[in-house]
Amino acid sequence: MTHNNVLALDLGTTGVRALIVGADGQVRGRAWRPVSAHVPAPGTFEQNPEEWWTRSQEVMAEALARAALSGSDLAAVGVVSQRATAVAWDGATGTPLAPAIGWQDARTGPRVAQLQEQGIPVTTLSSATKFEWLLNHVPALRNAARSGRLRLGTPDAWLTDRLTGARVFATDPGQGSCTGLWDLAAGDWHAGALASFGIEPAWLPRVAATSGVVGETPAALFGKPIPLAARAGDQQAATFAQGAHTPGAAKLTIGTSAMADVHTGSAPARPLPGTYPLALWTLADGARAFCLEGTVLTAGAAVDWLVDLGLLAEPAGADALARSVPDSAGVCFVPALQGLGTPFLDAGARGLWSGLSRAARPAHLVRAVLEGIAQRCADLCAALPLRDEPLRVDGGLARSQVLLQALADASGRVLWRAAEVETTALGAAWLAGIATRVWSSPAAAAATAPPAAPIEPRIDEGQRAASSARWRRELAHARAAALSGA
């Protein structure tokens, strides 16, 4: 076995994954562990950075063991992570100073509303108000700041710190652009935004290329130092792995949430309603790419909720149970458990069941949830400037045939499901491998991907129009219920 293998470490919201990818594009080993979350009050979401690191070490070791490889077989390590989650730690000791505040945590809602009234474009999804909240509520952060030891970052920066033995404090433009503290055109921290939130530049990571070596792992971690050659946000990495390398190309990732990204070229694009411009990546040669992104806030999280309710034993069983019935028996579900994202940006909307009868069984309810997620993904697609071509789809929930068929029907689009649905990790592997010449170019890496599986619409325009009309009514009810207090 040669050393032309890349290890990708993928920290998501619900778990951490390691993937070992060979130069031929084959996945030689993989491992996954769940990570826990704590919800101390409604609208909050906290995680333990130390647990992230413990689980990360476990999955990296397990993936190597499953591949029958060792550190001497690795050319590089790449990191991809959930975005906008706020992490604070002591740069001298590496100790977290507070629980990480998750990207979907809405505790700063009142502050966001105040800023929006002043015309400042910020949402609860970004990191800026989370960092501000930590600075205002956790004395340990101020103590660390006074002694020059405070570090604030997104999970990629935390993992980069740990993977390099605290020698590298860095992030990339894609992650930076999700913080609300970013100058998109300049590609660096925005001085005015930092001042607005009381954040010193020294507390934030330096900005490095998405694909490029920034340091090495300690020899003790893999038996020899390995270049740390990529860091990226999950959606940016998935876009890269889906081969959306040219303007107009797009992908849809259906995971805990669902996010669609459209490559808009080498300069930021003007946002459309409910969408936001982000940096996609910067390569080692300085080439920059940007995108427009839109979001379905609740996708796979709705399936997890079904498990919490006892309607499913595990999320992986959703598709099989949904396929056991031919339809949802008239049941409709609007998955607005955390509000509605693109194009509505309605934080007050709430989930809604309709069409319930005594005929409804758990299988019908599960199918209705999958179909509701598909309808929201179709809303998302309609809000973005997608080309008239098949839409690339990936993510853990893209394994559901029921969901993808419902999406093809609702959107009227042919879908291409990636053969490797865990494209976030694959993207990190490609980005790291390009930086270390495992692959000579993005095109060379993309050439190793197996062909995608097509899924075509099965209903006609009349059926689609009728289904869409009912969906619009249900969306209106989900939004009105919150306004009325029902």
C-alpha positions in Angstrom: 0.0 0.0 0.0 1.4 3.5 -0.9 1.2 6.6 1.2 -1.2 8.2 -1.4 -4.2 8.0 0.9 -6.0 10.9 2.5 -7.8 10.9 5.9 -10.8 13.2 6.1 -12.2 14.1 9.5 -15.8 15.3 9.3 -17.4 16.9 12.4 -21.2 17.3 11.9 -23.9 18.4 14.3 -24.9 14.8 15.3 -21.7 12.9 14.8 -18.1 12.8 13.7 -16.9 10.7 10.7 -13.5 9.6 9.4 -13.0 8.6 5.8 -9.9 7.1 4.2 -9.8 7.8 0.5 -7.2 6.3 -1.9 -5.7 8.1 -4.9 -8.0 6.0 -7.1 -11.0 7.6 -5.3 -11.9 4.4 -3.4 -13.0 4.7 0.2 -10.7 2.3 2.0 -12.1 2.7 5.5 -14.7 4.7 7.4 -16.0 5.1 10.9 -18.6 7.2 12.7 -19.5 8.1 16.3 -22.4 10.2 17.6 -21.7 13.4 19.5 -24.1 14.5 22.2 -25.9 17.8 22.6 -27.4 19.6 25.5 -30.5 21.8 25.4 -30.5 23.8 28.7 -33.5 25.9 27.6 -35.9 26.1 24.6 -34.1 27.5 21.6 -30.6 26.6 22.9 -28.2 24.0 21.6 -24.8 23.3 23.2 -22.1 20.8 22.6 -18.8 19.8 24.3 -15.7 20.5 22.3 -13.7 18.0 24.3 -16.2 15.3 23.3 -15.7 16.3 19.7 -11.9 15.7 20.0 -12.3 12.4 21.9 -14.7 11.0 19.3 -12.5 12.3 16.5 -9.5 10.4 17.7 -11.7 7.2 18.0 -13.0 7.4 14.4 -9.6 8.2 12.9 -8.1 5.2 14.5 -11.0 3.0 13.6 -11.1 4.1 10.0 -7.4 3.4 9.6 -7.8 0.0 11.2 -10.7 -0.9 8.9 -8.6 0.1 6.0 -5.7 -2.0 7.3 -3.5 1.1 7.1 -1.3 3.1 9.4 -0.1 6.7 9.5 2.8 5.8 7.2 0.2 5.3 4.5 -1.3 8.8 4.7 -0.3 11.7 2.5 -2.5 14.3 4.2 -5.4 15.0 6.6 -8.3 17.3 5.8 -10.9 18.7 8.2 -14.5 19.6 7.4 -17.0 20.7 10.1 -20.4 22.1 10.9 -20.3 25.9 10.4 -21.0 29.0 12.5 -21.0 27.1 15.8 -19.1 29.2 18.3 -16.2 27.7 20.3 -14.1 29.5 22.9 -10.9 28.1 24.4 -7.7 28.9 26.3 -4.9 29.1 23.8 -2.3 28.2 26.4 -4.0 25.1 27.9 -6.4 24.1 25.1 -9.2 24.0 27.6 -12.7 25.0 26.4 -13.9 28.0 28.3 -17.6 27.3 27.8 -19.8 24.8 25.9 -19.9 25.4 22.2 -23.0 27.2 21.1 -24.5 25.4 18.1 -25.2 27.0 14.8 -29.0 26.5 15.3 -29.0 27.9 18.8 -31.4 30.9 18.9 -30.7 32.4 22.3 -29.4 35.6 20.7 -32.8 36.2 18.9 -33.6 39.4 20.7 -30.1 40.8 19.9 -30.5 39.8 16.3 -33.9 41.5 16.1 -32.4 44.7 17.5 -29.6 44.6 15.0 -32.0 43.9 12.1 -34.0 46.9 13.1 -30.8 49.0 12.7 -30.4 47.6 9.1 -27.6 45.2 10.0 -27.9 41.9 8.0 -27.4 39.3 10.7 -29.2 36.1 11.7 -29.1 33.7 14.7 -27.5 31.2 12.4 -24.2 33.1 12.3 -21.4 33.1 14.9 -21.1 36.8 15.6 -23.9 37.2 18.2 -22.9 33.9 19.8 -19.3 35.1 20.4 -20.8 38.3 21.8 -23.1 36.4 24.1 -20.2 34.3 25.4 -18.0 37.4 26.0 -20.9 39.0 27.9 -22.0 36.0 30.0 -18.9 33.9 30.7 -16.3 35.6 32.9 -13.6 33.1 31.9 -13.5 34.5 28.4 -12.7 38.0 29.6 -10.0 36.6 31.9 -8.5 34.8 29.0 -8.7 37.9 26.8 -6.9 40.0 29.4 -4.0 37.6 29.5 -3.8 37.2 25.7 -5.0 33.6 25.8 -8.5 33.8 24.3 -9.3 31.9 21.1 -12.6 32.2 19.3 -13.4 30.1 16.3 -15.7 27.7 14.5 -15.2 23.9 14.9 -12.7 23.6 12.1 -10.4 26.0 13.9 -10.8 24.0 17.2 -10.0 20.8 15.4 -7.0 22.4 13.5 -5.7 23.5 16.9 -6.0 20.0 18.3 -4.7 18.2 15.2 -1.5 20.3 15.2 -0.8 20.1 18.9 -1.9 23.7 19.4 0.6 25.0 16.9 -1.9 26.3 14.3 -4.8 28.6 14.8 -6.5 28.9 11.4 -9.7 28.8 9.4 -10.6 29.3 5.8 -12.7 31.9 3.9 -15.7 29.6 3.6 -16.0 29.1 7.3 -15.2 32.8 7.9 -18.0 33.9 5.7 -20.5 32.0 7.9 -19.6 34.0 11.0 -21.2 37.3 10.3 -17.8 38.9 10.8 -16.5 38.6 7.3 -15.6 41.0 4.5 -16.7 38.8 1.5 -14.9 40.9 -1.1 -11.6 41.3 0.8 -11.5 37.7 2.0 -10.7 38.6 5.6 -12.2 39.7 8.9 -14.4 42.8 8.7 -12.9 45.5 11.0 -16.3 47.3 11.4 -18.2 44.1 12.2 -15.5 43.1 14.8 -15.9 46.5 16.5 -19.7 46.2 16.5 -19.6 42.9 18.4 -16.6 43.8 20.7 -14.3 41.3 19.2 -10.5 41.8 18.9 -8.8 40.5 15.7 -6.2 38.7 17.9 -8.9 36.4 19.3 -9.8 35.0 15.9 -7.9 32.5 13.7 -5.8 33.6 10.8 -7.3 32.9 7.4 -5.6 30.2 5.3 -6.5 28.8 1.9 -9.1 26.1 2.0 -6.7 23.7 0.2 -3.2 24.1 1.4 -0.8 22.8 4.1 -0.9 24.8 7.3 1.0 22.5 9.6 1.5 18.9 10.7 0.0 16.5 13.2 2.2 15.6 16.2 4.1 12.4 15.5 2.3 10.7 18.4 -1.1 10.9 16.8 -0.4 8.8 13.7 3.1 7.5 14.3 4.6 10.2 12.1 3.8 13.8 11.3 1.1 14.1 8.6 0.4 17.4 6.7 -2.9 19.1 7.7 -3.8 20.2 4.2 -7.4 21.3 4.2 -10.1 22.9 6.3 -13.6 23.7 5.0 -17.2 24.1 6.0 -19.5 21.2 5.4 -21.5 22.7 2.6 -18.5 24.1 0.8 -16.8 20.7 0.9 -19.9 18.9 -0.4 -20.1 21.4 -3.2 -16.5 20.7 -4.1 -17.0 16.9 -4.0 -20.1 17.1 -6.2 -17.9 18.6 -8.9 -19.7 22.0 -8.8 -16.6 23.8 -9.9 -18.0 26.2 -12.5 -20.5 29.1 -12.3 -24.1 27.9 -12.3 -23.3 24.4 -11.0 -25.2 23.5 -7.9 -25.8 20.8 -5.3 -28.3 20.0 -2.5 -27.1 18.3 0.7 -29.9 16.8 2.8 -28.6 16.1 6.3 -29.7 17.5 9.7 -30.8 20.5 7.7 -30.8 20.8 3.9 -28.7 23.3 2.1 -28.4 24.1 -1.6 -25.4 26.0 -3.0 -25.0 27.5 -6.4 -21.5 28.4 -7.7 -21.6 32.1 -8.7 -18.1 32.5 -9.9 -15.0 34.3 -8.7 -16.8 37.3 -7.1 -19.6 37.6 -4.6 -23.2 37.6 -6.1 -26.1 39.7 -5.1 -28.4 37.7 -2.8 -31.9 36.7 -3.9 -34.8 36.7 -1.3 -34.0 34.3 1.5 -30.5 33.4 0.2 -27.1 34.6 1.2 -23.7 34.9 -0.6 -20.8 33.0 0.9 -17.2 32.1 0.0 -17.0 28.6 -1.3 -13.2 28.0 -1.2 -9.8 29.5 -1.9 -7.3 27.1 -3.5 -3.6 27.1 -2.9 -3.0 29.1 -6.2 -5.3 31.9 -4.9 -8.3 31.0 -7.1 -11.4 32.0 -5.2 -15.0 30.8 -5.7 -18.3 32.1 -4.3 -21.9 30.8 -4.0 -25.4 31.7 -3.1 -26.8 29.4 -0.4 -30.3 28.6 0.8 -31.5 26.5 3.7 -34.2 24.2 4.9 -33.7 24.4 8.6 -35.3 21.1 9.6 -34.6 18.1 7.4 -33.0 15.0 9.0 -33.7 16.6 12.4 -37.4 15.9 11.8 -36.5 12.2 11.3 -34.6 12.3 14.6 -37.7 13.8 16.2 -39.7 10.8 15.0 -37.3 8.6 16.9 -37.8 10.7 20.0 -41.6 10.2 19.6 -41.2 6.5 19.4 -42.5 6.3 15.8 -39.1 5.0 14.6 -36.5 2.7 16.2 -33.7 4.5 14.4 -33.4 7.2 11.6 -32.0 4.6 9.2 -35.4 2.8 9.2 -37.4 5.7 8.0 -37.3 4.9 4.3 -38.2 1.2 4.7 -41.2 2.1 6.9 -42.4 4.8 4.5 -42.1 2.4 1.5 -44.4 -0.1 3.3 -47.4 2.1 2.4 -48.2 3.5 -1.1 -48.9 7.0 0.1 -49.4 9.1 3.3 -53.1 8.4 3.5 -53.8 12.2 3.1 -51.5 13.2 5.9 -49.3 16.3 5.3 -46.4 17.6 7.5 -44.7 20.9 7.3 -41.2 20.4 8.9 -40.9 23.9 10.5 -39.7 22.6 13.8 -37.1 25.4 13.9 -38.9 27.9 11.7 -38.8 28.2 8.0 -35.6 29.0 6.1 -35.3 29.9 2.4 -37.1 31.7 0.9 -39.3 32.7 3.9 -36.8 33.3 6.7 -39.7 33.0 9.1 -38.3 32.1 12.6 -41.8 32.1 14.0 -43.3 29.3 11.8 -43.9 26.0 13.5 -44.3 22.4 12.4 -47.8 21.4 11.3 -49.7 18.1 10.8 -52.8 18.1 8.7 -55.1 15.5 7.1 -54.9 13.2 10.1 -57.6 10.5 10.4 -58.0 7.1 12.2 -56.6 5.6 9.0 -53.2 7.1 9.7 -50.6 4.7 11.0 -46.9 5.3 11.9 -45.8 4.4 8.4 -48.1 7.1 6.9 -46.8 9.7 9.4 -43.2 8.8 8.6 -43.9 9.0 4.9 -45.6 12.4 5.4 -42.5 13.7 7.1 -40.2 12.6 4.3 -42.5 14.1 1.7 -42.7 17.4 3.7 -38.9 17.6 3.7 -39.0 17.0 0.0 -41.5 19.8 -0.5 -39.3 22.2 1.5 -36.3 21.2 -0.6 -38.4 22.0 -3.7 -39.2 25.4 -2.3 -35.5 25.9 -1.8 -34.6 24.9 -5.3 -37.2 27.3 -6.7 -35.6 30.2 -4.8 -32.1 29.8 -6.3 -30.9 30.5 -9.8 -30.4 26.8 -10.8 -29.5 25.8 -14.3 -31.9 23.6 -16.3 -30.0 20.5 -15.6 -30.1 17.6 -13.2 -29.6 18.6 -9.6 -26.8 16.9 -7.7 -27.9 15.6 -4.3 -26.1 14.1 -1.3 -26.1 13.8 2.4 -27.3 11.1 4.8 -31.0 11.6 4.1 -30.3 11.3 0.4 -30.3 7.6 1.0 -34.1 7.8 1.2 -35.7 6.7 -2.1 -39.1 8.0 -0.9 -37.7 11.4 -0.1 -35.8 11.8 -3.4 -38.7 10.6 -5.5 -40.9 13.1 -3.8 -38.4 15.8 -4.4 -38.1 14.9 -8.1 -41.9 15.0 -8.4 -42.3 18.2 -6.4 -39.5 20.1 -8.3 -40.0 18.6 -11.7 -36.2 18.0 -11.8 -34.1 15.0 -12.5 -31.8 14.3 -9.5 -28.4 12.9 -9.5 -27.7 11.1 -6.2 -24.0 10.9 -5.5 -22.7 7.3 -5.2 -20.8 8.4 -2.1 -23.5 10.3 -0.2 -21.0 11.4 2.5 -19.7 14.1 0.2 -18.7 16.5 3.0 -15.9 14.1 4.0 -15.0 13.3 0.4 -14.7 17.0 -0.3 -12.3 17.5 2.6 -10.2 14.5 1.3 -10.1 16.0 -2.3 -9.1 19.4 -1.0 -6.3 18.0 1.2 -5.2 15.6 -1.6 -4.9 18.4 -4.2 -2.8 20.4 -1.8 -0.4 17.4 -1.4 -0.4 16.3 -5.1 -2.3 13.1 -4.5 -4.5 14.6 -7.3 -3.0 17.1 -9.7 -6.2 19.2 -10.0 -9.8 19.4 -9.0 -10.7 17.8 -12.3 -8.4 14.9 -11.6 -10.0 14.3 -8.2 -13.5 14.6 -9.6 -12.6 12.0 -12.3 -12.2 9.3 -9.6 -15.9 9.7 -8.5 -18.2 6.9 -9.6 -21.3 7.9 -11.7 -24.3 9.3 -9.9 -27.7 7.5 -9.9 -30.5 9.4 -11.7 -34.0 9.8 -10.2 -36.6 11.2 -12.6 -40.0 12.8 -11.9 -43.0 10.4 -12.2 -45.9 12.8 -12.1 -47.2 15.2 -14.8 -47.5 19.0 -14.6 -51.2 18.8 -13.6 -50.5 16.6 -10.6 -47.5 18.7 -9.6 -49.6 21.9 -9.7 -52.3 20.3 -7.5 -49.8 19.1 -5.0 -48.0 22.4 -5.0 -51.3 24.3 -4.3 -52.1 22.1 -1.3 -48.5 22.6 0.0 -48.8 26.4 -0.3 -52.0 26.3 1.8 -50.3 24.2 4.5 -47.3 26.5 4.6 -49.6 29.4 5.1 -51.3 27.6 8.0 -47.9 26.8 9.6 -46.9 30.5 9.4 -50.3 31.8 10.6 -50.5 29.5 13.6 -47.5 31.1 15.1 -48.8 34.6 14.6 -52.2 33.7 16.2 -50.5 31.9 19.1 -52.4 28.7 18.1 
